C-alpha cells in the first residue's frame, strides 16, 4: 500500500512543508517588528520590506521543493551543480519567470516607484499596493485591482515623485469688472490653506487665459502635494461659486439669439 510503503517519506515531506511555513512566518514577523516599533511609514521602507519578504519566500519555497524531491529519491545534484536556482527555473522552461525576477529587482533598485505611489502603466492609473519579484499590483480609484507582470512594465508614469499643480478655470460675463472679481476671489481664497493642508503655495490668480464668445476665462493655480490637487480644485471651485452667489456676479453662459423678419412666424 502506498501510505505504508512511503510513510517515512510522507512524514519528512510534511515536516519540510511545516518548516517552510514557520520560517516564512518568522521572517515576516522579524521584518514587520522594526517598522511597527519605530513607526516607520516611508514608502521606500515598505517597498524594501516587501521585496525582502518576497525574495525570502521564493528562496525558501524553492529550497523546500528541492528537499522534497530529494526525499522522494529524485537526484537534485545536477540542478545545484549547474546554474543553481536560475538554471533550475530555465530548465523547467520558466524564462518568463526569470525575466519577471530580473525586472522586479531593477524596478526596485532603480526606484521607479514605491508602495503607495500613484502611477500609470498601459493607461491604467492607480496606487501601488504591492511590489513583488514577479508582479506589481495596482488599485485604481474605483477599487479595481490590476496585476502586471514585471517583465511587461517598460514605461511608467509616476505621479507621486513631484508636487502637483491645482488648476481652476472659471468664466465670467464681459459685463463684469475684472478688478472687482479678482478682489472677491482673493478674499474668498485668503484662508483656504488652513482647510487644505495639501496646499504648498497659496492659490494665485494667473489672469485671463482666453476670450470666448460667451465670456472671459480666468485661471487660478496652486502648488499641492503630489496627487492631492483634485480635492484642492474642488474646494477652490466651491468657494468661487459661493462668493459669486453672495455678490450676485453673473457667471458666463451661452446665449442663443433668434432673429426673424417682421411678419414671419
C-alpha positions, 0 to 999 in steps of 0.5 A, a space after each residue: 500500500 502506498 501510505 505504508 510503503 512511503 510513510 517515512 517519506 510522507 512524514 519528512 515531506 510534511 515536516 519540510 512543508 511545516 518548516 517552510 511555513 514557520 520560517 516564512 512566518 518568522 521572517 515576516 514577523 522579524 521584518 514587520 517588528 522594526 517598522 511597527 516599533 519605530 513607526 516607520 511609514 516611508 514608502 521606500 521602507 515598505 517597498 524594501 520590506 516587501 521585496 525582502 519578504 518576497 525574495 525570502 519566500 521564493 528562496 525558501 519555497 524553492 529550497 523546500 521543493 528541492 528537499 522534497 524531491 530529494 526525499 522522494 529519491 529524485 537526484 537534485 545534484 545536477 540542478 545545484 551543480 549547474 546554474 543553481 536556482 536560475 538554471 533550475 527555473 530555465 530548465 523547467 522552461 520558466 524564462 518568463 519567470 526569470 525575466 519577471 525576477 530580473 525586472 522586479 529587482 531593477 524596478 526596485 533598485 532603480 526606484 521607479 516607484 514605491 508602495 503607495 505611489 500613484 502611477 500609470 502603466 498601459 493607461 491604467 492609473 492607480 496606487 501601488 499596493 504591492 511590489 513583488 519579484 514577479 508582479 506589481 499590483 495596482 488599485 485604481 480609484 474605483 477599487 479595481 485591482 490590476 496585476 502586471 507582470 514585471 517583465 511587461 512594465 517598460 514605461 511608467 508614469 509616476 505621479 507621486 515623485 513631484 508636487 502637483 499643480 491645482 488648476 481652476 478655470 472659471 468664466 465670467 460675463 464681459 459685463 463684469 469688472 475684472 478688478 472687482 472679481 479678482 478682489 472677491 476671489 482673493 478674499 474668498 481664497 485668503 484662508 483656504 490653506 488652513 482647510 487644505 493642508 495639501 496646499 504648498 503655495 497659496 492659490 494665485 490668480 494667473 489672469 485671463 487665459 482666453 476670450 470666448 464668445 460667451 465670456 472671459 476665462 480666468 485661471 487660478 493655480 496652486 502648488 499641492 502635494 503630489 496627487 492631492 490637487 483634485 480635492 484642492 480644485 474642488 474646494 477652490 471651485 466651491 468657494 468661487 461659486 459661493 462668493 459669486 452667489 453672495 455678490 450676485 456676479 453673473 457667471 458666463 453662459 451661452 446665449 442663443 439669439 433668434 432673429 426673424 423678419 417682421 411678419 414671419 412666424 
